[in-house]
Amino acid sequence: MHIALFFVTALVVGVLSEEYTSKYNNIDLDAIVRNDRLLKNYVDCLLGRAKCTKEGNELKKHVGDALETGCAKCSEAHKAGVRRVIKYLVENRKDWWDQLVQKYDPNGVYRKKYQNLGKQENIAY
């Protein structure tokens, strides 16, 4: 959950920078998660299996920092977007979620760090 929490922060809501940008706050996250092709493009970008869009490259570049810092530079909009996308992935695209977790948290460090947050959000991963 923690990996997706931050992966999604950037993926869905925006690109992360020094102060995570609000440039992408108006992205329609629901449209992305309803479109498997579009969502898969982001997932494949993060997994290094496909070319990334400009936004995808930025996300990929900063996802590690977001995971390490607990998304300290995220706005409330980022965090809400992350929760929404993570919940969607866990409940509807568990295979993609598992692949992202394997890549970004192979040793379970972030899972352990963020397990209480997952419980608070009623996300059963």
Chimera marker file (.cmm) of the C-alpha trace (Angstrom):
<marker_set name="trace">
<marker id="1" x="0.000" y="0.000" z="0.000" r="1" g="1" b="0" radius="0.5"/>
<marker id="2" x="2.770" y="2.386" z="0.907" r="1" g="1" b="0" radius="0.5"/>
<marker id="3" x="4.460" y="1.940" z="-2.432" r="1" g="1" b="0" radius="0.5"/>
<marker id="4" x="1.330" y="2.582" z="-4.308" r="1" g="1" b="0" radius="0.5"/>
<marker id="5" x="0.486" y="5.354" z="-1.947" r="1" g="1" b="0" radius="0.5"/>
<marker id="6" x="3.439" y="7.279" z="-3.223" r="1" g="1" b="0" radius="0.5"/>
<marker id="7" x="3.562" y="5.822" z="-6.662" r="1" g="1" b="0" radius="0.5"/>
<marker id="8" x="0.033" y="6.974" z="-7.120" r="1" g="1" b="0" radius="0.5"/>
<marker id="9" x="0.634" y="10.328" z="-5.569" r="1" g="1" b="0" radius="0.5"/>
<marker id="10" x="2.809" y="11.152" z="-8.460" r="1" g="1" b="0" radius="0.5"/>
<marker id="11" x="1.225" y="8.906" z="-11.002" r="1" g="1" b="0" radius="0.5"/>
<marker id="12" x="-2.245" y="10.161" z="-10.667" r="1" g="1" b="0" radius="0.5"/>
<marker id="13" x="-2.122" y="13.520" z="-9.088" r="1" g="1" b="0" radius="0.5"/>
<marker id="14" x="1.054" y="15.011" z="-10.251" r="1" g="1" b="0" radius="0.5"/>
<marker id="15" x="4.693" y="15.026" z="-10.890" r="1" g="1" b="0" radius="0.5"/>
<marker id="16" x="6.972" y="15.297" z="-7.935" r="1" g="1" b="0" radius="0.5"/>
<marker id="17" x="9.660" y="17.953" z="-7.665" r="1" g="1" b="0" radius="0.5"/>
<marker id="18" x="11.392" y="19.887" z="-4.897" r="1" g="1" b="0" radius="0.5"/>
<marker id="19" x="7.971" y="20.928" z="-3.601" r="1" g="1" b="0" radius="0.5"/>
<marker id="20" x="5.695" y="18.519" z="-5.350" r="1" g="1" b="0" radius="0.5"/>
<marker id="21" x="3.989" y="20.436" z="-8.087" r="1" g="1" b="0" radius="0.5"/>
<marker id="22" x="0.303" y="21.197" z="-8.224" r="1" g="1" b="0" radius="0.5"/>
<marker id="23" x="0.590" y="21.382" z="-12.012" r="1" g="1" b="0" radius="0.5"/>
<marker id="24" x="-1.266" y="18.075" z="-12.428" r="1" g="1" b="0" radius="0.5"/>
<marker id="25" x="-3.839" y="18.439" z="-9.650" r="1" g="1" b="0" radius="0.5"/>
<marker id="26" x="-6.655" y="18.726" z="-12.188" r="1" g="1" b="0" radius="0.5"/>
<marker id="27" x="-5.989" y="15.353" z="-13.774" r="1" g="1" b="0" radius="0.5"/>
<marker id="28" x="-9.148" y="13.262" z="-13.843" r="1" g="1" b="0" radius="0.5"/>
<marker id="29" x="-8.001" y="10.268" z="-11.808" r="1" g="1" b="0" radius="0.5"/>
<marker id="30" x="-11.280" y="8.479" z="-12.257" r="1" g="1" b="0" radius="0.5"/>
<marker id="31" x="-10.821" y="8.602" z="-16.029" r="1" g="1" b="0" radius="0.5"/>
<marker id="32" x="-7.350" y="7.101" z="-15.662" r="1" g="1" b="0" radius="0.5"/>
<marker id="33" x="-8.386" y="4.225" z="-13.424" r="1" g="1" b="0" radius="0.5"/>
<marker id="34" x="-11.419" y="3.461" z="-15.601" r="1" g="1" b="0" radius="0.5"/>
<marker id="35" x="-9.172" y="3.151" z="-18.640" r="1" g="1" b="0" radius="0.5"/>
<marker id="36" x="-7.051" y="0.008" z="-18.316" r="1" g="1" b="0" radius="0.5"/>
<marker id="37" x="-4.940" y="0.941" z="-21.335" r="1" g="1" b="0" radius="0.5"/>
<marker id="38" x="-4.023" y="4.327" z="-19.906" r="1" g="1" b="0" radius="0.5"/>
<marker id="39" x="-3.426" y="3.032" z="-16.392" r="1" g="1" b="0" radius="0.5"/>
<marker id="40" x="-1.338" y="0.162" z="-17.748" r="1" g="1" b="0" radius="0.5"/>
<marker id="41" x="0.828" y="2.665" z="-19.635" r="1" g="1" b="0" radius="0.5"/>
<marker id="42" x="1.664" y="4.362" z="-16.332" r="1" g="1" b="0" radius="0.5"/>
<marker id="43" x="2.288" y="1.046" z="-14.610" r="1" g="1" b="0" radius="0.5"/>
<marker id="44" x="4.511" y="-0.169" z="-17.455" r="1" g="1" b="0" radius="0.5"/>
<marker id="45" x="6.422" y="3.111" z="-17.355" r="1" g="1" b="0" radius="0.5"/>
<marker id="46" x="7.082" y="2.716" z="-13.635" r="1" g="1" b="0" radius="0.5"/>
<marker id="47" x="8.128" y="-0.885" z="-14.155" r="1" g="1" b="0" radius="0.5"/>
<marker id="48" x="10.533" y="0.066" z="-16.942" r="1" g="1" b="0" radius="0.5"/>
<marker id="49" x="8.669" y="-1.962" z="-19.549" r="1" g="1" b="0" radius="0.5"/>
<marker id="50" x="7.496" y="0.891" z="-21.765" r="1" g="1" b="0" radius="0.5"/>
<marker id="51" x="8.317" y="4.426" z="-22.771" r="1" g="1" b="0" radius="0.5"/>
<marker id="52" x="7.135" y="7.022" z="-20.312" r="1" g="1" b="0" radius="0.5"/>
<marker id="53" x="5.244" y="10.202" z="-20.934" r="1" g="1" b="0" radius="0.5"/>
<marker id="54" x="6.743" y="13.426" z="-19.604" r="1" g="1" b="0" radius="0.5"/>
<marker id="55" x="4.628" y="13.025" z="-16.470" r="1" g="1" b="0" radius="0.5"/>
<marker id="56" x="5.561" y="9.363" z="-16.147" r="1" g="1" b="0" radius="0.5"/>
<marker id="57" x="9.265" y="10.158" z="-16.318" r="1" g="1" b="0" radius="0.5"/>
<marker id="58" x="8.928" y="12.725" z="-13.551" r="1" g="1" b="0" radius="0.5"/>
<marker id="59" x="6.984" y="10.290" z="-11.417" r="1" g="1" b="0" radius="0.5"/>
<marker id="60" x="9.520" y="7.562" z="-11.948" r="1" g="1" b="0" radius="0.5"/>
<marker id="61" x="12.330" y="9.949" z="-11.081" r="1" g="1" b="0" radius="0.5"/>
<marker id="62" x="10.817" y="10.963" z="-7.726" r="1" g="1" b="0" radius="0.5"/>
<marker id="63" x="8.819" y="7.997" z="-6.479" r="1" g="1" b="0" radius="0.5"/>
<marker id="64" x="11.713" y="6.784" z="-4.318" r="1" g="1" b="0" radius="0.5"/>
<marker id="65" x="11.930" y="10.091" z="-2.480" r="1" g="1" b="0" radius="0.5"/>
<marker id="66" x="8.201" y="10.087" z="-1.845" r="1" g="1" b="0" radius="0.5"/>
<marker id="67" x="8.371" y="6.584" z="-0.406" r="1" g="1" b="0" radius="0.5"/>
<marker id="68" x="11.328" y="7.383" z="1.813" r="1" g="1" b="0" radius="0.5"/>
<marker id="69" x="9.921" y="10.627" z="3.190" r="1" g="1" b="0" radius="0.5"/>
<marker id="70" x="6.341" y="9.514" z="3.710" r="1" g="1" b="0" radius="0.5"/>
<marker id="71" x="5.264" y="11.865" z="0.954" r="1" g="1" b="0" radius="0.5"/>
<marker id="72" x="6.340" y="14.810" z="3.084" r="1" g="1" b="0" radius="0.5"/>
<marker id="73" x="6.236" y="17.138" z="0.072" r="1" g="1" b="0" radius="0.5"/>
<marker id="74" x="2.774" y="16.021" z="-1.006" r="1" g="1" b="0" radius="0.5"/>
<marker id="75" x="-0.260" y="18.265" z="-0.818" r="1" g="1" b="0" radius="0.5"/>
<marker id="76" x="-3.538" y="17.001" z="0.567" r="1" g="1" b="0" radius="0.5"/>
<marker id="77" x="-4.745" y="16.670" z="-3.037" r="1" g="1" b="0" radius="0.5"/>
<marker id="78" x="-1.767" y="14.431" z="-3.816" r="1" g="1" b="0" radius="0.5"/>
<marker id="79" x="-2.445" y="12.267" z="-0.784" r="1" g="1" b="0" radius="0.5"/>
<marker id="80" x="-6.151" y="11.935" z="-1.596" r="1" g="1" b="0" radius="0.5"/>
<marker id="81" x="-5.299" y="10.920" z="-5.159" r="1" g="1" b="0" radius="0.5"/>
<marker id="82" x="-2.791" y="8.389" z="-3.953" r="1" g="1" b="0" radius="0.5"/>
<marker id="83" x="-5.320" y="6.778" z="-1.636" r="1" g="1" b="0" radius="0.5"/>
<marker id="84" x="-7.897" y="6.593" z="-4.409" r="1" g="1" b="0" radius="0.5"/>
<marker id="85" x="-5.566" y="5.005" z="-6.939" r="1" g="1" b="0" radius="0.5"/>
<marker id="86" x="-4.024" y="2.574" z="-4.468" r="1" g="1" b="0" radius="0.5"/>
<marker id="87" x="-7.433" y="1.397" z="-3.377" r="1" g="1" b="0" radius="0.5"/>
<marker id="88" x="-8.405" y="0.906" z="-7.014" r="1" g="1" b="0" radius="0.5"/>
<marker id="89" x="-5.248" y="-1.057" z="-7.825" r="1" g="1" b="0" radius="0.5"/>
<marker id="90" x="-5.508" y="-3.280" z="-4.766" r="1" g="1" b="0" radius="0.5"/>
<marker id="91" x="-9.191" y="-4.030" z="-5.317" r="1" g="1" b="0" radius="0.5"/>
<marker id="92" x="-9.289" y="-4.221" z="-9.118" r="1" g="1" b="0" radius="0.5"/>
<marker id="93" x="-5.783" y="-4.716" z="-10.549" r="1" g="1" b="0" radius="0.5"/>
<marker id="94" x="-3.991" y="-6.686" z="-7.845" r="1" g="1" b="0" radius="0.5"/>
<marker id="95" x="-1.586" y="-8.115" z="-10.424" r="1" g="1" b="0" radius="0.5"/>
<marker id="96" x="-0.330" y="-4.640" z="-11.342" r="1" g="1" b="0" radius="0.5"/>
<marker id="97" x="-0.184" y="-3.631" z="-7.693" r="1" g="1" b="0" radius="0.5"/>
<marker id="98" x="1.901" y="-6.701" z="-6.822" r="1" g="1" b="0" radius="0.5"/>
<marker id="99" x="4.337" y="-5.938" z="-9.648" r="1" g="1" b="0" radius="0.5"/>
<marker id="100" x="4.790" y="-2.351" z="-8.434" r="1" g="1" b="0" radius="0.5"/>
<marker id="101" x="5.328" y="-3.509" z="-4.864" r="1" g="1" b="0" radius="0.5"/>
<marker id="102" x="7.887" y="-6.062" z="-6.028" r="1" g="1" b="0" radius="0.5"/>
<marker id="103" x="9.818" y="-3.385" z="-7.907" r="1" g="1" b="0" radius="0.5"/>
<marker id="104" x="9.647" y="-0.570" z="-5.350" r="1" g="1" b="0" radius="0.5"/>
<marker id="105" x="9.525" y="-2.533" z="-2.098" r="1" g="1" b="0" radius="0.5"/>
<marker id="106" x="11.099" y="-5.954" z="-2.670" r="1" g="1" b="0" radius="0.5"/>
<marker id="107" x="12.125" y="-6.271" z="0.989" r="1" g="1" b="0" radius="0.5"/>
<marker id="108" x="8.841" y="-5.067" z="2.489" r="1" g="1" b="0" radius="0.5"/>
<marker id="109" x="10.396" y="-2.024" z="4.169" r="1" g="1" b="0" radius="0.5"/>
<marker id="110" x="7.685" y="0.389" z="3.045" r="1" g="1" b="0" radius="0.5"/>
<marker id="111" x="4.881" y="-2.092" z="3.586" r="1" g="1" b="0" radius="0.5"/>
<marker id="112" x="5.872" y="-2.324" z="7.207" r="1" g="1" b="0" radius="0.5"/>
<marker id="113" x="6.378" y="1.430" z="7.503" r="1" g="1" b="0" radius="0.5"/>
<marker id="114" x="2.918" y="2.248" z="6.112" r="1" g="1" b="0" radius="0.5"/>
<marker id="115" x="0.820" y="-0.714" z="7.269" r="1" g="1" b="0" radius="0.5"/>
<marker id="116" x="-1.226" y="1.373" z="9.717" r="1" g="1" b="0" radius="0.5"/>
<marker id="117" x="-2.101" y="3.854" z="7.006" r="1" g="1" b="0" radius="0.5"/>
<marker id="118" x="-3.471" y="1.012" z="4.886" r="1" g="1" b="0" radius="0.5"/>
<marker id="119" x="-5.645" y="-0.142" z="7.766" r="1" g="1" b="0" radius="0.5"/>
<marker id="120" x="-6.972" y="3.386" z="8.303" r="1" g="1" b="0" radius="0.5"/>
<marker id="121" x="-7.900" y="3.582" z="4.621" r="1" g="1" b="0" radius="0.5"/>
<marker id="122" x="-9.546" y="0.130" z="4.677" r="1" g="1" b="0" radius="0.5"/>
<marker id="123" x="-7.184" y="-1.163" z="2.037" r="1" g="1" b="0" radius="0.5"/>
<marker id="124" x="-6.614" y="-4.880" z="2.347" r="1" g="1" b="0" radius="0.5"/>
<marker id="125" x="-3.374" y="-5.592" z="0.570" r="1" g="1" b="0" radius="0.5"/>
<link id1="1" id2="2" r="1" g="1" b="0" radius="0.2"/>
<link id1="2" id2="3" r="1" g="1" b="0" radius="0.2"/>
<link id1="3" id2="4" r="1" g="1" b="0" radius="0.2"/>
<link id1="4" id2="5" r="1" g="1" b="0" radius="0.2"/>
<link id1="5" id2="6" r="1" g="1" b="0" radius="0.2"/>
<link id1="6" id2="7" r="1" g="1" b="0" radius="0.2"/>
<link id1="7" id2="8" r="1" g="1" b="0" radius="0.2"/>
<link id1="8" id2="9" r="1" g="1" b="0" radius="0.2"/>
<link id1="9" id2="10" r="1" g="1" b="0" radius="0.2"/>
<link id1="10" id2="11" r="1" g="1" b="0" radius="0.2"/>
<link id1="11" id2="12" r="1" g="1" b="0" radius="0.2"/>
<link id1="12" id2="13" r="1" g="1" b="0" radius="0.2"/>
<link id1="13" id2="14" r="1" g="1" b="0" radius="0.2"/>
<link id1="14" id2="15" r="1" g="1" b="0" radius="0.2"/>
<link id1="15" id2="16" r="1" g="1" b="0" radius="0.2"/>
<link id1="16" id2="17" r="1" g="1" b="0" radius="0.2"/>
<link id1="17" id2="18" r="1" g="1" b="0" radius="0.2"/>
<link id1="18" id2="19" r="1" g="1" b="0" radius="0.2"/>
<link id1="19" id2="20" r="1" g="1" b="0" radius="0.2"/>
<link id1="20" id2="21" r="1" g="1" b="0" radius="0.2"/>
<link id1="21" id2="22" r="1" g="1" b="0" radius="0.2"/>
<link id1="22" id2="23" r="1" g="1" b="0" radius="0.2"/>
<link id1="23" id2="24" r="1" g="1" b="0" radius="0.2"/>
<link id1="24" id2="25" r="1" g="1" b="0" radius="0.2"/>
<link id1="25" id2="26" r="1" g="1" b="0" radius="0.2"/>
<link id1="26" id2="27" r="1" g="1" b="0" radius="0.2"/>
<link id1="27" id2="28" r="1" g="1" b="0" radius="0.2"/>
<link id1="28" id2="29" r="1" g="1" b="0" radius="0.2"/>
<link id1="29" id2="30" r="1" g="1" b="0" radius="0.2"/>
<link id1="30" id2="31" r="1" g="1" b="0" radius="0.2"/>
<link id1="31" id2="32" r="1" g="1" b="0" radius="0.2"/>
<link id1="32" id2="33" r="1" g="1" b="0" radius="0.2"/>
<link id1="33" id2="34" r="1" g="1" b="0" radius="0.2"/>
<link id1="34" id2="35" r="1" g="1" b="0" radius="0.2"/>
<link id1="35" id2="36" r="1" g="1" b="0" radius="0.2"/>
<link id1="36" id2="37" r="1" g="1" b="0" radius="0.2"/>
<link id1="37" id2="38" r="1" g="1" b="0" radius="0.2"/>
<link id1="38" id2="39" r="1" g="1" b="0" radius="0.2"/>
<link id1="39" id2="40" r="1" g="1" b="0" radius="0.2"/>
<link id1="40" id2="41" r="1" g="1" b="0" radius="0.2"/>
<link id1="41" id2="42" r="1" g="1" b="0" radius="0.2"/>
<link id1="42" id2="43" r="1" g="1" b="0" radius="0.2"/>
<link id1="43" id2="44" r="1" g="1" b="0" radius="0.2"/>
<link id1="44" id2="45" r="1" g="1" b="0" radius="0.2"/>
<link id1="45" id2="46" r="1" g="1" b="0" radius="0.2"/>
<link id1="46" id2="47" r="1" g="1" b="0" radius="0.2"/>
<link id1="47" id2="48" r="1" g="1" b="0" radius="0.2"/>
<link id1="48" id2="49" r="1" g="1" b="0" radius="0.2"/>
<link id1="49" id2="50" r="1" g="1" b="0" radius="0.2"/>
<link id1="50" id2="51" r="1" g="1" b="0" radius="0.2"/>
<link id1="51" id2="52" r="1" g="1" b="0" radius="0.2"/>
<link id1="52" id2="53" r="1" g="1" b="0" radius="0.2"/>
<link id1="53" id2="54" r="1" g="1" b="0" radius="0.2"/>
<link id1="54" id2="55" r="1" g="1" b="0" radius="0.2"/>
<link id1="55" id2="56" r="1" g="1" b="0" radius="0.2"/>
<link id1="56" id2="57" r="1" g="1" b="0" radius="0.2"/>
<link id1="57" id2="58" r="1" g="1" b="0" radius="0.2"/>
<link id1="58" id2="59" r="1" g="1" b="0" radius="0.2"/>
<link id1="59" id2="60" r="1" g="1" b="0" radius="0.2"/>
<link id1="60" id2="61" r="1" g="1" b="0" radius="0.2"/>
<link id1="61" id2="62" r="1" g="1" b="0" radius="0.2"/>
<link id1="62" id2="63" r="1" g="1" b="0" radius="0.2"/>
<link id1="63" id2="64" r="1" g="1" b="0" radius="0.2"/>
<link id1="64" id2="65" r="1" g="1" b="0" radius="0.2"/>
<link id1="65" id2="66" r="1" g="1" b="0" radius="0.2"/>
<link id1="66" id2="67" r="1" g="1" b="0" radius="0.2"/>
<link id1="67" id2="68" r="1" g="1" b="0" radius="0.2"/>
<link id1="68" id2="69" r="1" g="1" b="0" radius="0.2"/>
<link id1="69" id2="70" r="1" g="1" b="0" radius="0.2"/>
<link id1="70" id2="71" r="1" g="1" b="0" radius="0.2"/>
<link id1="71" id2="72" r="1" g="1" b="0" radius="0.2"/>
<link id1="72" id2="73" r="1" g="1" b="0" radius="0.2"/>
<link id1="73" id2="74" r="1" g="1" b="0" radius="0.2"/>
<link id1="74" id2="75" r="1" g="1" b="0" radius="0.2"/>
<link id1="75" id2="76" r="1" g="1" b="0" radius="0.2"/>
<link id1="76" id2="77" r="1" g="1" b="0" radius="0.2"/>
<link id1="77" id2="78" r="1" g="1" b="0" radius="0.2"/>
<link id1="78" id2="79" r="1" g="1" b="0" radius="0.2"/>
<link id1="79" id2="80" r="1" g="1" b="0" radius="0.2"/>
<link id1="80" id2="81" r="1" g="1" b="0" radius="0.2"/>
<link id1="81" id2="82" r="1" g="1" b="0" radius="0.2"/>
<link id1="82" id2="83" r="1" g="1" b="0" radius="0.2"/>
<link id1="83" id2="84" r="1" g="1" b="0" radius="0.2"/>
<link id1="84" id2="85" r="1" g="1" b="0" radius="0.2"/>
<link id1="85" id2="86" r="1" g="1" b="0" radius="0.2"/>
<link id1="86" id2="87" r="1" g="1" b="0" radius="0.2"/>
<link id1="87" id2="88" r="1" g="1" b="0" radius="0.2"/>
<link id1="88" id2="89" r="1" g="1" b="0" radius="0.2"/>
<link id1="89" id2="90" r="1" g="1" b="0" radius="0.2"/>
<link id1="90" id2="91" r="1" g="1" b="0" radius="0.2"/>
<link id1="91" id2="92" r="1" g="1" b="0" radius="0.2"/>
<link id1="92" id2="93" r="1" g="1" b="0" radius="0.2"/>
<link id1="93" id2="94" r="1" g="1" b="0" radius="0.2"/>
<link id1="94" id2="95" r="1" g="1" b="0" radius="0.2"/>
<link id1="95" id2="96" r="1" g="1" b="0" radius="0.2"/>
<link id1="96" id2="97" r="1" g="1" b="0" radius="0.2"/>
<link id1="97" id2="98" r="1" g="1" b="0" radius="0.2"/>
<link id1="98" id2="99" r="1" g="1" b="0" radius="0.2"/>
<link id1="99" id2="100" r="1" g="1" b="0" radius="0.2"/>
<link id1="100" id2="101" r="1" g="1" b="0" radius="0.2"/>
<link id1="101" id2="102" r="1" g="1" b="0" radius="0.2"/>
<link id1="102" id2="103" r="1" g="1" b="0" radius="0.2"/>
<link id1="103" id2="104" r="1" g="1" b="0" radius="0.2"/>
<link id1="104" id2="105" r="1" g="1" b="0" radius="0.2"/>
<link id1="105" id2="106" r="1" g="1" b="0" radius="0.2"/>
<link id1="106" id2="107" r="1" g="1" b="0" radius="0.2"/>
<link id1="107" id2="108" r="1" g="1" b="0" radius="0.2"/>
<link id1="108" id2="109" r="1" g="1" b="0" radius="0.2"/>
<link id1="109" id2="110" r="1" g="1" b="0" radius="0.2"/>
<link id1="110" id2="111" r="1" g="1" b="0" radius="0.2"/>
<link id1="111" id2="112" r="1" g="1" b="0" radius="0.2"/>
<link id1="112" id2="113" r="1" g="1" b="0" radius="0.2"/>
<link id1="113" id2="114" r="1" g="1" b="0" radius="0.2"/>
<link id1="114" id2="115" r="1" g="1" b="0" radius="0.2"/>
<link id1="115" id2="116" r="1" g="1" b="0" radius="0.2"/>
<link id1="116" id2="117" r="1" g="1" b="0" radius="0.2"/>
<link id1="117" id2="118" r="1" g="1" b="0" radius="0.2"/>
<link id1="118" id2="119" r="1" g="1" b="0" radius="0.2"/>
<link id1="119" id2="120" r="1" g="1" b="0" radius="0.2"/>
<link id1="120" id2="121" r="1" g="1" b="0" radius="0.2"/>
<link id1="121" id2="122" r="1" g="1" b="0" radius="0.2"/>
<link id1="122" id2="123" r="1" g="1" b="0" radius="0.2"/>
<link id1="123" id2="124" r="1" g="1" b="0" radius="0.2"/>
<link id1="124" id2="125" r="1" g="1" b="0" radius="0.2"/>
</marker_set>
